[in-house]
Amino acid sequence: MNDERNLKSTSHKQKKINVSILFSQEEIKVGQLILDQRLVYFKYDDNFLTLGLNLSPFKVKYNNEIQVAPPDPFHGIFGLFDDSLPDGWGMLLLNRALGKQGLSLNEINILDQLAYIGENGKGALIYRPAINEADAYRDEINIDGLKTAIDKVYKGSSEDLIDELFHLGGSSGGARPKVNVGYNQSTGQLIHGITKLPENFEHWIIKFPSSDDPPDIANIEYAYYKMALLANIQMSDSRLLESKKGFKVFATKRFDRVGNKRMHMHSMAGLTHDNFRLSNIDYGHIMDVAYQLERTAMAREKILRLAAFNVYSHNRDDHSKNFSWLMDSTGNWTLAPAYDLTYSSTSIDEHITRIAGEGANPGRKHLQDLAKEFSVKKVDLIIEQVHAALDNWPIIAKECGVSKTSTERIQQRLEVLKD
């Protein structure tokens, strides 16, 4: 790597990176981030302001002012840019990868992290100069090999694999290990999820279990995917993939990629600067954001349907990073397909996002109150459609290979929640 593309570790008092956006062929400069005295300054590029593409309408002013983000909740950067950064597994890889570049943990700053993301992040934002080369890996990969590499990372014995694993999934969100791949549905072939995939390959994400997950976590999530579709919830095409050794993983097509074109992706957390780990939001807040972005009554109905599914399916890890919107090159916003829908609990045994103020034991009344406040019609019909979908759990669980123990455990909970 030459000096222009390699960020140095010797000076951390001031650092600059350029932010661009790439929807298809042309990379458009968005603005610049400057770190000075622990504050990160951002300014939109004057030419970008003429395009009318307001990338973050609630927390970032769409003008030519120099702006400074608050210190919380995103370590001094705007949520617009935090959405490019990983958490959990991805952040572990990111910091280890930067360590290989000669940076110690106490030297690594937020712009170092964004620079290492480069053009490999979620959505369409790109950061220059990039520390790494996006297309460094093109070889065919396999699920068993990936699982072995991930296990080595957890054991702390994989320094030689860090860069490759980061390219595969270091920019992904969530606590569970994920890898971005190119997937050929016709042949089943998997290759590295490079920026531009060859013909007949699509951008997909493969999710691996964490150390705390049950062995059939992939089967459970795939069953939930099928039930969500029955409940008329839009989700990206998903599969249950099996390795040569019989190891199963949940795979889903990336909705921030259309072929090799990109969509700008912004989470509820990033849009509203909600600390998703200590969140105080309600589904009503998500409905309000949905309407302001999409300007349709259907936007609110989609959120209500998601709320109902999460309530009755016991998906309590419904934090604000798990709701996102996509913006196309013309500035139109749409709710992203639902994701991370699965049976889940939390440390406080409540929904992270409340339903009409209730987190511990929400039910029909709270969904009705939520619908009434936001003038969403057919709330009882939506609830019954969700119930009808979840009634198929025993059948779908068996089809998806969920263990008998997990099937019965989840079935008992679903019966308690039904009203």
Summary of the structure (lengths in Angstrom):
residues: 419
radius of gyration: 21.3
end to end distance: 60.8
largest distance: 63.2
contacts: 1365
relative contact order: 0.11
helix: 35%
strand: 20%
